[in-house]
Amino acid sequence: MTTALITGSTAGIGAAFARRLAADGHDLVLVARDTTRLREQATELHDRHGVEVEVLTADLAEDKGIETVADRLGDRRKPVDLLINNAGFGNKGRYLDVSMTDELRMLKVHCEAVLRLTSAASAAMRERGRGGVVNVASVAAFVPRGTYGASKAWVVQFTQGAAKDLAGSGVRLMALCPGFVRTEFHQRAGMGTDNIPGWMWLDADKLVAAALADLARGKSLSIPDPRYKALMGLVKVTPRALMGGISSRTGRKYGPQ
């Protein structure tokens, strides 16, 4: 029996990972800020799938929260075999319209927490010669669009670089880059979604299934849908200046800033 730790587990992609991994027989460590929701989720998954579920309340925008989760990942007596770094959010507003406090809080969660938790998990996994880390980024990482996209670009570059450094150690690292997924993400950020075309939406459960298959294949980057793979192919061949204008207009219309 293996154990998976999932940050941001109570909603969206994190909840989909929890459902799938519990159904596959993995014990879980669920991490989020809301203790009540965590306990409800833990009870439901335990009762439905018979797995052990540990609850860890932590705010990854705070040093104490990051340290709490890093300590759990580094506990050699209760090893974690799979880390899903999923916690994240977007800010509503264009650059300079968002407060510096909110910008730094996002970078804390998207970059510093991912670095520190990946490092804590990978060090313990390397000692055992096995383990996996999935860092949830976004297709926004591949277009020049604001601080959200920049933070996710960091996640992709960091993860792929670390994956190369750990090649042959038994530790697999993968950056997961979804597009629009029907979750609480936009609602929490106060963003409307009525203007997003239906074809752009992804199902969280299918997304997770594709991501886990890519991790098993040893991929360091997963764009788990043919539609977004095609779009990212177009991004690669589009001149940077032109792409900047397109992504700016699209970002103002559809996504976080």
N, C-alpha and C positions, 0 to 999 in steps of 0.2 A: 504494500500500500504506500503510495507516494502522497506528498503534501504540496499543495499550491497556495501561494499567498497572492491575494488580489487587492490592489488599492482601488478606491472608488468603486467598491463592489455592489453598492445598494441600488444602482440604477444603470440603465443603458448597456454599453458594451461590457462593463465590469460585471453586471448582473448576468449577462448572457454567458460570459466566461464561467461564472460560478455555477450556473445551471448545467452547462455542458460538462464541466470537470467533475461535478458531484455525480452526475448521471454516469460518468465513466468510472466512478469508484474512487476518485481522489479525495482524501481528507483536505479540508480547507482552513485557511486563516483569512478572515474577511476584515478589511480595513476601510474605515470611512469615519466621518465626523459625527454622525448621528447614531448614538448608542441604541436608541429604541428601534430604529430601522434595521440596524445590524443584528440585533437579537431576534427580531421577527424573521429576518432572512435566514439566520442560522437555524432556527427551529424548523422552518419550512423545509430547508434542504436536508437536514438531519432526518426528519420524519419521512420524507419522500424517498430518500436514497440510502439511508442507513450509514452515512459517513459521519466522521467526527468533524465538527465545525467549531473553530476558535474565533472569538470576536476580539478585535483590537481597535479601540477608539483612538483616532489620531488625526490631527490637522496638519497636512503636509506643507502648509504655508508657514508653519512655525518650526523652529529648531527642535523643540521638545518632541513634536510629533514625528519628525523625521528620525530623530534618535531612537524613539520608541520602536519604530518599525525596523530600523537598521539593527538594533539589538536582537530583535526576534529573528531576523534573517541570519544573524551570525551565531545563533544558539546551536552549538554542535550536538546538544543532547536531543533536540527536536528539529532535525534538518528539514529545510524547505527545498523541494526538488524543482519547483517551477515558480518563478516570480512574474506576475502580470502587473507592470507599472501602467495603470490605466487612469489614475486620478488626474483631472485637468478641467479647465474651464476657459471660456472666452469673455472678453470685455466688449461691451457695446459702445461703439464710438470710434471715430477715426483717430489717428495719431495726433497727439496734443489735446484731444478732447477727453481722453482718459487720464485720470489722476496718476501721478508717478507712484503713489502707494499701490494702486491696483495693478499697474504695470509690473512693479517689482514683485508683488505677490504672485502674479502669474508665472514669472520667471523662476521664482522659488519652487513652485510646484512642478512646472514643466521641465526645468533644467537641473537645478540643484538637487531636488529630491530624487529625480531619476538617476543622476550621477551617484549620489551617496547610497541609494538603495541597490542599484545595480552592482556597485562595488562591494557592498556588504554581502550580497547574495553570491556573486561570482567568486569571491575569495573562498567562501565556505564550500561552494560547489566544486571548485578546482581541487581542493583537498580531497574530495571524495571521487573525483574523476568523472562526474556526471552532473547534469542539471541544465536548466533552460531559463532564459529571460525574454519576455516579450515586452517591448516598450511601445506603447500606443502613441503614434504620431498622427499624421494627417496628410492627405494629398496637398494640403495648403503648404506643406514643406517645399514643394517644387515650383512655386510661383512667388514672385516678389510682391508680397502683400502683408505689410504691417507686422506688428510684434508677435501676433499669434503665429503666423506662418514662419516667422524667424525662429521662434522658440521650438517649433516642430521640426524645422530644418536642422537645428542643433541636435535634436533627439536622433534624427536619422543618421547624421554624420558621426555622432558619438557612438551609436550602436553598431554601425557597420565597421568603424575603426576598431572598437573593442572586440568585435567578433573575429577580426583578422588576428589581433594580438593573442586571442585565446584559442585559435585554431589548433586542433590536436589535443586539447586539454580535456575534452569531454563536455565542455560547457558551450551551449549554443545560445547565441544572442540574435534577436530579430526585431527590426522596427516594423510595426504594423501601421499601414497608411490607408485608412478608410476615407471615403467621401462622406456625404450626408447620410446619417443614420438616424432612424426614428428613436430618439431618446429624450431625456429631460434637458439635454445640453442647451438648446436654443431658448427654451422656456426659462431656465435659470439665469441666462444672460439677458433676458428681456428682449429677445430677438423674435420677430415674426417669421413664420415659415410658409405662409399662404402663397407667396410668390415663387417658391422653389418648385420647379417642374417635377412631376411625379416620377419620371424615369431616373431622376438623380438620387432617389432615396434607396437606401440599402436596408436589409433586414439584419438585425443584430445577431440572431442565432446562426444564420447562414454565414455571416461575416466571421464569426468565431470558428465555425467548422472549417472554413477555408484557411483561416490563420493557423490553426493547429496543424492542419495538413501541410502547410508551407514550413512550419517549424520542424515537423518530422522529416521533411525533405532536406533540411539543413540550410534553408534560405536565410539570408541576413536581412532581406527586405521583402515585405509582403504587401502587394496592392490587390486585395482579394475580390476583385470583380472585373469582368471583361470590359465593362463600360468605362471604368476609371483607368484601366490599363491603356485603353485606346486614347483616352483624353491625355494621359501623361505622355504617351508617345508623340502626340501632337505638340505638347509643351516642349519636348526636346528639340524639335525642328523649327520652332517658332523663334524669330529674332528676339533677343532679350528686351530691346526697347519697346517693340510691339507688344510683347507679353506683359510688360509692366503696365501699359495702358489698359489692356484687356482685363488683367487681374484686379486692377484698381476699381474699374467699373463693376466687375462681377462681385468683388468683395463687398463694395458698398451696398449692393443689391441683396446678396445672399448670406454672407458669412460674418464671422467675428473679425474684429479689426486687429 
